[in-house]
Amino acid sequence: MIALDDTDRAILHALAADATLGAGALGRRFGLSQPAAWRRVKRLEEAGVLAGRRLVLDAQALGFGVTVFLGIKLAIKGRISFEDFERAVQAIPEVQVVQHVLGRFDYRLKVVARDIADFERVLRRRIMTLPGVGQIEANVMLSEERRPGPLG
Amino acid sequence: MQVDDVDRRILRQMLAAPDAARAELAERAGVTAASLWRRIERLREGGVIRGEEAVIDWRALGWAVEVSLRFTLEKAHPRAFDEFLEAARAVPEVIEIQTFLGLTDVRLNVIARDMAHYQEIYRARILTLPHIAEMDALMLISTLKDSEALPL
């Protein structure tokens, strides 16, 4: 596993807030030459620690006012039903996140919709018709924040 | 802020390929590089684009366990939410916080190096959070889909 020093952690911290920072800007901020900063970023990318970029949009401003988290339990268990469900659920454009979990539910989904009426449409036409779906719990998201995590 | 079809086209391309160079994005969206810059700048200033964040793969850093903890709070206490959230923000292993309308009030995404470490965090930092009425845990097995994509 890759070992990080304080400078690596500071770079990760900075890029997690703003991925558009280049080696020049990172170098100036942390007292490194541009090539030295570039080498560090490259190393973090090659180790898989930096796993790409995420564009953060204001969903509300784009007309998607409702985000709902769903917990789904499959009614029938078995290899085939998991595969069928997973294939079908990932193809739904309104579903942003699909996670296979262990606990009270089998899957966690994050779903975006224009409003509650639109969410009802997605739920009835797309989610409740998925193969094998059993119990569903829905929670409407009010706020979300990402934390920097244990970077020291 | 007004978002037109060209803006939407640009955002779609950025969502589809967050790592793509600006020149490539311009070509895919069918606009000139100068126009792409101008529009992205405008979308940033208008708050539609909140930012571009680097995605950190915690598993690559040795944080192998991820648990979704869902809480119901003692809502009779007027400052239950504020005090709970404030305390949760102080736990470095908490990487995501969401609040909800529904059965669940708050969800925390917690990471740990292994199960023993998770147990430690759970007892020392999670069970000690204020105003917990009920909680349950979903252990992440795998993430099948994770995108900020909106069906624009």
Chai-1 contact restraints between the chains, C-beta under 6 A:
chainA,res_idxA,chainB,res_idxB,connection_type,confidence,min_distance_angstrom,max_distance_angstrom,comment,restraint_id
A,M1,B,G62,contact,1.0,0.0,6.0,A-B,restraint_1
A,L15,B,A54,contact,1.0,0.0,6.0,A-B,restraint_2
A,A16,B,E53,contact,1.0,0.0,6.0,A-B,restraint_3
A,A16,B,A54,contact,1.0,0.0,6.0,A-B,restraint_4
A,A16,B,I56,contact,1.0,0.0,6.0,A-B,restraint_5
A,A19,B,E52,contact,1.0,0.0,6.0,A-B,restraint_6
A,A19,B,E53,contact,1.0,0.0,6.0,A-B,restraint_7
A,A19,B,A54,contact,1.0,0.0,6.0,A-B,restraint_8
A,T20,B,E52,contact,1.0,0.0,6.0,A-B,restraint_9
A,G48,B,D57,contact,1.0,0.0,6.0,A-B,restraint_10
A,G48,B,A60,contact,1.0,0.0,6.0,A-B,restraint_11
A,V49,B,D57,contact,1.0,0.0,6.0,A-B,restraint_12
A,V49,B,A60,contact,1.0,0.0,6.0,A-B,restraint_13
A,V49,B,L61,contact,1.0,0.0,6.0,A-B,restraint_14
A,L50,B,A54,contact,1.0,0.0,6.0,A-B,restraint_15
A,A51,B,V55,contact,1.0,0.0,6.0,A-B,restraint_16
A,A51,B,D57,contact,1.0,0.0,6.0,A-B,restraint_17
A,G52,B,D19,contact,1.0,0.0,6.0,A-B,restraint_18
A,G52,B,V55,contact,1.0,0.0,6.0,A-B,restraint_19
A,R53,B,P18,contact,1.0,0.0,6.0,A-B,restraint_20
A,R53,B,D19,contact,1.0,0.0,6.0,A-B,restraint_21
A,R53,B,E52,contact,1.0,0.0,6.0,A-B,restraint_22
A,R54,B,E53,contact,1.0,0.0,6.0,A-B,restraint_23
A,R54,B,V55,contact,1.0,0.0,6.0,A-B,restraint_24
A,R54,B,E148,contact,1.0,0.0,6.0,A-B,restraint_25
A,L55,B,M14,contact,1.0,0.0,6.0,A-B,restraint_26
A,L55,B,L15,contact,1.0,0.0,6.0,A-B,restraint_27
A,L55,B,P18,contact,1.0,0.0,6.0,A-B,restraint_28
A,L55,B,E52,contact,1.0,0.0,6.0,A-B,restraint_29
A,L55,B,E148,contact,1.0,0.0,6.0,A-B,restraint_30
A,V56,B,R50,contact,1.0,0.0,6.0,A-B,restraint_31
A,V56,B,G51,contact,1.0,0.0,6.0,A-B,restraint_32
A,D58,B,G47,contact,1.0,0.0,6.0,A-B,restraint_33
A,D58,B,V48,contact,1.0,0.0,6.0,A-B,restraint_34
A,D58,B,R50,contact,1.0,0.0,6.0,A-B,restraint_35
A,A61,B,V48,contact,1.0,0.0,6.0,A-B,restraint_36
A,L62,B,L150,contact,1.0,0.0,6.0,A-B,restraint_37
A,F64,B,L150,contact,1.0,0.0,6.0,A-B,restraint_38
A,E86,B,L144,contact,1.0,0.0,6.0,A-B,restraint_39
A,Q90,B,L144,contact,1.0,0.0,6.0,A-B,restraint_40
A,Q90,B,K145,contact,1.0,0.0,6.0,A-B,restraint_41
A,P93,B,P151,contact,1.0,0.0,6.0,A-B,restraint_42
A,E94,B,P151,contact,1.0,0.0,6.0,A-B,restraint_43
A,Q96,B,S147,contact,1.0,0.0,6.0,A-B,restraint_44
A,V97,B,D146,contact,1.0,0.0,6.0,A-B,restraint_45
A,V98,B,L144,contact,1.0,0.0,6.0,A-B,restraint_46
A,V98,B,K145,contact,1.0,0.0,6.0,A-B,restraint_47
A,Q99,B,L140,contact,1.0,0.0,6.0,A-B,restraint_48
A,Q99,B,T143,contact,1.0,0.0,6.0,A-B,restraint_49
A,H100,B,I141,contact,1.0,0.0,6.0,A-B,restraint_50
A,H100,B,S142,contact,1.0,0.0,6.0,A-B,restraint_51
A,V101,B,L138,contact,1.0,0.0,6.0,A-B,restraint_52
A,V101,B,L140,contact,1.0,0.0,6.0,A-B,restraint_53
A,L102,B,M139,contact,1.0,0.0,6.0,A-B,restraint_54
A,L102,B,I141,contact,1.0,0.0,6.0,A-B,restraint_55
A,G103,B,A137,contact,1.0,0.0,6.0,A-B,restraint_56
A,G103,B,L138,contact,1.0,0.0,6.0,A-B,restraint_57
A,R104,B,D136,contact,1.0,0.0,6.0,A-B,restraint_58
A,N139,B,F100,contact,1.0,0.0,6.0,A-B,restraint_59
A,N139,B,G102,contact,1.0,0.0,6.0,A-B,restraint_60
A,N139,B,T104,contact,1.0,0.0,6.0,A-B,restraint_61
A,V140,B,L101,contact,1.0,0.0,6.0,A-B,restraint_62
A,V140,B,G102,contact,1.0,0.0,6.0,A-B,restraint_63
A,M141,B,Q98,contact,1.0,0.0,6.0,A-B,restraint_64
A,M141,B,F100,contact,1.0,0.0,6.0,A-B,restraint_65
A,L142,B,T99,contact,1.0,0.0,6.0,A-B,restraint_66
A,L142,B,L101,contact,1.0,0.0,6.0,A-B,restraint_67
A,S143,B,T99,contact,1.0,0.0,6.0,A-B,restraint_68
A,E144,B,Q98,contact,1.0,0.0,6.0,A-B,restraint_69
A,E145,B,I97,contact,1.0,0.0,6.0,A-B,restraint_70
A,R146,B,E96,contact,1.0,0.0,6.0,A-B,restraint_71
A,R147,B,V94,contact,1.0,0.0,6.0,A-B,restraint_72
A,R147,B,I95,contact,1.0,0.0,6.0,A-B,restraint_73
A,G149,B,I95,contact,1.0,0.0,6.0,A-B,restraint_74
A,P150,B,P92,contact,1.0,0.0,6.0,A-B,restraint_75
A,P150,B,E93,contact,1.0,0.0,6.0,A-B,restraint_76
